[in-house]
Amino acid sequence: MKRIEGRVAIITGAARGQGVAEAKIFAEEGAHVVITDILEDEVKEVASQINHAGGTAIALVHDVSIEEDWKRVVQTAVETFGKVDILVNNAGIPSRLNVEEETLEGWERVQAINSRSVFLGMKYTAPEIRKAGGGSIINISSVYGIIGVKGYAAYHASKGAVRTLTKTAAMDFAEDYIRVNSIHPGMIETAMTADLFTDPDIVKWMKEVTPWPRLGKPEDVAYGALFLASDESSFITGSEIVIDGGWIAT
């Protein structure tokens, strides 16, 4: 049997990068996937690819910072597949400004997409996972939710919030058999980081801080999420999985 056969997973930010990898791997392992993004054409294309390959997917346009959008996504998932078992809060945006450079508008936008969305996702998905008899919530944070570097003020704050919110939600939902864990990727080659790879000095630095002899790929994160979604992690909650090639071990 496939590792998450017959389960229903909502995956946000699934038009590109890690979200695409998560959606495809989850579908390959037997899940019905509800994939969401603000990029309508791209997320629909991902769903089409999954369905063409023999999986089951629907795509929804979704602003993760908006409460009503979350209500609609969860309702559609239940109406389409009858339940929700898994949530992957994957959507996120970067900001590379320090405390003085960042604007209040920029700060609030990053918090809305990166951390408010995680709160809203858990708030509206948890009741359905409870009805299903339990399941798994996976919140994608970052190594920058654990350590600091210069700049990235809003991004660090948002990802740190995801890390600690995950732990308190794990306590809140434990009696309902809903596991809540966070993943903390390091340097992953995605569309969100693509501009960094045009700067040879930054690429040199990224390789220096990553002991493993390559940078990360979206699939590295997706397989971590699959483990947390499956019964293989049935006694893991309130924990964090760091997928960084050894960066923060140095």
N, C-alpha and C positions, 0 to 999 in steps of 0.2 A: 504494500500500500504506500501511496505517496505521503509525504510528511505532514501535509495539512489538507488532506483530501476532504472535500465537501465543506470546508469552512469558508466564511465570507469575510473578506478583508477590505477595509477602506484605506487607501493610500493617497496621501495628498502630495502635491508637487510632483506629479507623475508624468509630466510632459517631457522631462529631460533628466539626464544624469542619474543620480542614485534612485530617484523615483521610478524611472523606466526599468532599471535593473531589478528593483524590488518587485515591481508589478509582474514582470516577465518570469522571474524565478518563482514567485508565489503561485502564479498560474501553472507553471510547469509542475509544481508540487501539489497540484490538485485544488487550489483555492479558486473561488469565484471572486474576482477582484473588481472593486468599484474604485476607479482611478479618477482623480480630480486635479484641476489646475485652472489658472486664469487663461492659459494659452489654449483656446478651444480647438483649433485645427490640429495642433501638435498632440494634445492628449487624446483626441479622437483617432488619430493615426496610430498611436500606441495601442489603443484598444482594438483597432482593426487588425494590427499585426498579431496580437495575442489570440484573437478569435480565429484568424486564418491559420494559426499554428495549432489549433485544436483546443485552446484554452477557452475560458469564459470571462469576458470583461465588458463592463459598461464605462463610458466616460462622461463626466459631468463637469460643467464650468463651475468654478468654486473659488470665491475669495475667502480664504481661510480666516481673515480678520473680522468677518461679518457673521453675527450670530444667526440671522435668518438663513444665510447660506448653509450653515451647519445643520440647522433643523431640516432643511430641504434635502441635503445629501443623505443624512441618516434615514429619513423617511423613505427616500427613493431606494436606498439599499434594502430596507426591510420589505418594501412593496415588491421589489424585483426578485429578491432571493430568500425572503422569509425571516432573516435574522442578521445579526452582525456578531462575529467572533473575534475579530482582530482589527485594531486600528494602528496604522503607522503614520504618526505625525512627522512627515518628512519635509513639508514646504518650508522654505526659508529664503532670506535675502541677505547679502553681505553689506557691510559698511566698513570702510577702512580709514575713518577719521578719528583723531584723538579727541579728548574731552573738550579742548578749546575750539577745535575746528568743527565739531558736530553741531548741527542746528537742533533746536527743539523739535521742529517738524520732522527732521531726519531721524532723530532719536525715537520719536513716537511711532513713526512708520516701521522702524525695525522691531520695536517691541510688539507692535500689533501683529506683524507677520510671523515673527519668530517665537514669541512667548504667549501672547494673548490667544493665538490660534491653538496652541497646545491645551490651554485651559478650556477653551470652547469645545475642542474636539473630544476631550475626556468627559466634559460635562454632559454632552448630548449623545455620546456613543456608549458610555458606561451603562446606562439603564438597559440598553438593548443587549449588551454583552452579558449583563446579569440575567436577563430573561433566557439567554441561550445556555445558561448553566456555568458561565465563566469563560475566560479567554485571556487574551493578551493585548496590552497597549504598549507600543514601542515608540518612544519619543527620541527623535534624532537631535542630539545636542552637538557638541564639538569638543575637541581638546581645549578650545578656547572657553569652554564652560568650566574648565578645571585649572588651567594655567593662564598667565597673562603675557602679552607681548606689547610693544609700543603700538599706539593707535588702536583701532577696532573698539572704541569705547562702547558704543551702542551694541555692537555685535557680541562682545564679551558679556555684557550685562544680560542680554536676552538669552544667551546660551547657558549662562550660570543659573538663570531663573528656571530654565527647562530642567536642569540637573536637579535642583532642590525640590521643585514642584513634583517631579517624578517620584521622589522619595516619600513625600507626604501623601501623594495619591496612592502609592503602594500600600501605605498603612490604612488609608480610608477604604480601599477596595479588597483588602486581603480576605475578609470573611465572606466575600462574594466569589472567591476563586478567580478574581481578575488580577492577573500579574501586570505590574507596571515597571518597566525598565527603560534605561536610556542608553543610547549608543553615542560614542564620542569619536567621530572620525578625525584623522589627521589630514595630511595633504592628499586630497583625492582629485584626480583629473576629471573635472566636469565642466559644463558650460559656465557655471558660476565662477570657476577659478581660471577660465581659459585665458583671460587677459593677463593673469600673473605669469603665464608660461611664455609670454612674449618678451619678458625682461630677463636677460641672462643672469643678472645679479640675483634676482629673486629665485630663479630656478636653482642656481648654485646654493643659495641659502637653504632652500627647501630640501635639497639633497643632503646637505650637511646636517640638518636637524633630524633626518630620517635615517636611522641606522640600517634598516633593511635596504638592500641594494636596488630598490625601485620605489616610485611613488605609488599611492593607492589608486585603485580602480573602483568604479561604482559597484561592481560585483562583490568586492571585498566587504563593503557595507551591507549589501543586500543579503549575503549569506549569514552575516551576523544577525540581521533582522529575522531571517528565516528560522534560525536556531531559537530565538526568543519567541517566535510565533508558534513553534512546535511543542509537542509534549516532552521533548528532550530537555526543556528548561522548566519543567513543571514545579520545581522547588526554588526557582529564582525569581525574586521580586524585590523592588527597591534597590536594584543593583545597576552598575554602569559597566558597559563593555567598551573598552578603548580599542579602536582599530586605527592604529597610527604608525605601524612599522617600527615601533619602539621609541618614538619621539620623546614622550614624556617620561620614559624610563631613564633617559640620559641625565 
